[in-house]
């Protein structure tokens, strides 16, 4: 069991807890960001092979021994994608919060009961 | 009280679900078939030193196109939500201007940050980095200007043209690969060069530069919308 896996899991749980318990809309968005970070950490950990190095060729990682020396490049590429998407989605959520505040002058989730289940 | 209890139950249940996963995760000590295929191909076929770049731009190029689309839609959404009404655009803010030190420091750092961002996306196929990272660095340079100068205005025509043209050229490069070599986003229509030099990897640096410009202008757009919202 890798420690980064546990760390990512803990971050995911902290983010979920923040999203479920906090009342302030900004704090809910921050909770989402923390979940995001946890998921990235878990994906990167899954692609990591112990004792190997980043998938970039240089003096030590030559074309001949690249396959034996590097970690899995696919999860890294996926996380690269996920970080940018996470950033864009966070920006979109924050602008929703700003818009809601302008409309209702309140940041508490309790004042928005339309979508309550 | 009941709500809080429910939340705790939900979290404990999630832990119970995921814990066996974490305990039984199989730690590989070698690459699987797909990954080793990607590593070999990006070295021999594409001459791309950064294998992650080869995966992002070429092997999974369609994913990246989708990602750029998602980013574009998110930017459009932010712009729509935080739209300023016409007329209040030219409102002078009554805030104090930033101090001399901040202004001088920002105008000194701005060109250097832009240069660094361009360097990051031009060398995306050689070093850690690429279009997305370079674009974010460029947007952070604009953030520096926004923070230090309260009357700073983006030139929206330039911003929109850069964004649209870089997106269009990205798709055009993909179509060029389709026409010349028979597969979408195939970068091998340009000479491949030697591994590890700036002019290598076919059209990969070109594609990543367009991605960098697009991401940079889109994120600057988001920053501009958000700045407009606070007034």
Contacts between the chains, C-beta under 8 A, distances in Angstrom:
chain1	res1	chain2	res2	distance
A	1	B	22	6.3
A	1	B	23	6.5
A	1	B	25	7.0
A	2	B	25	7.8
A	2	B	27	7.4
A	5	B	22	5.7
A	5	B	25	6.7
A	6	B	22	6.9
A	9	B	18	6.5
A	9	B	22	6.3
A	13	B	11	6.1
A	13	B	14	7.2
A	13	B	15	7.0
A	16	B	11	6.4
A	16	B	14	7.2
A	17	B	7	7.2
A	17	B	11	6.1
A	20	B	7	4.6
A	20	B	10	7.1
A	20	B	11	7.8
A	21	B	4	7.1
A	21	B	7	5.9
A	46	B	25	7.5
A	49	B	28	6.1
A	49	B	29	6.0
A	49	B	30	7.0
A	49	B	31	7.2
A	50	B	27	7.2
A	50	B	29	6.9
A	54	B	128	6.9
A	55	B	39	6.7
A	55	B	50	7.4
A	55	B	51	3.8
A	55	B	52	5.7
A	56	B	49	6.1
A	56	B	50	4.9
A	56	B	51	6.8
A	56	B	52	7.5
A	56	B	126	7.9
A	56	B	127	7.1
A	56	B	128	6.4
A	57	B	43	6.7
A	57	B	49	4.3
A	57	B	50	7.7
A	57	B	51	7.5
A	57	B	195	6.8
A	57	B	196	6.7
A	58	B	49	7.5
A	63	B	43	4.5
A	63	B	44	7.2
A	63	B	195	6.8
A	66	B	39	5.3
A	66	B	40	7.5
A	66	B	43	5.7
A	66	B	51	7.6
A	67	B	31	6.2
A	67	B	36	4.8
A	67	B	39	5.3
A	67	B	40	6.3
A	68	B	30	7.8
A	70	B	31	7.6
A	70	B	39	6.2
A	70	B	51	6.7
A	72	B	31	5.9
A	72	B	32	7.5
A	72	B	35	4.8
A	73	B	35	6.4
A	73	B	38	6.1
A	73	B	39	6.7
A	73	B	51	4.5
A	73	B	52	4.9
A	73	B	54	7.7
A	73	B	55	5.1
A	74	B	34	7.1
A	74	B	35	5.7
A	74	B	38	6.9
A	74	B	55	6.1
A	74	B	60	8.0
A	76	B	52	4.8
A	76	B	55	7.9
A	77	B	52	5.2
A	77	B	55	4.1
A	77	B	56	4.7
A	77	B	60	6.2
A	80	B	52	6.7
A	80	B	56	6.0
A	80	B	130	7.5
A	80	B	132	6.4
A	81	B	56	7.3
A	81	B	63	6.4
A	81	B	64	7.1
A	81	B	67	5.0
A	83	B	132	7.6
A	84	B	67	6.3
A	84	B	71	6.3
A	84	B	132	4.9
A	84	B	136	8.0
A	84	B	215	7.1
A	85	B	67	6.2
A	85	B	70	5.6
A	85	B	71	7.3
A	87	B	136	7.7
A	87	B	219	7.9
A	88	B	70	6.4
A	88	B	71	4.9
A	88	B	74	3.6
A	88	B	75	7.1
A	88	B	222	7.9
A	89	B	74	6.4
A	91	B	74	6.4
A	91	B	75	8.0
A	91	B	78	5.5
A	91	B	222	5.0
A	91	B	226	7.4
A	92	B	74	4.8
A	92	B	77	5.0
A	92	B	78	5.7
A	92	B	81	7.7
A	94	B	226	7.3
A	95	B	77	7.3
A	95	B	78	4.5
A	95	B	81	4.3
A	95	B	82	5.0
A	95	B	225	7.0
A	95	B	226	6.8
A	95	B	229	7.0
A	96	B	81	6.3
A	98	B	81	7.4
A	98	B	82	6.3
A	98	B	226	7.6
A	98	B	229	4.9
A	99	B	81	4.8
A	99	B	82	6.9
A	102	B	229	7.9
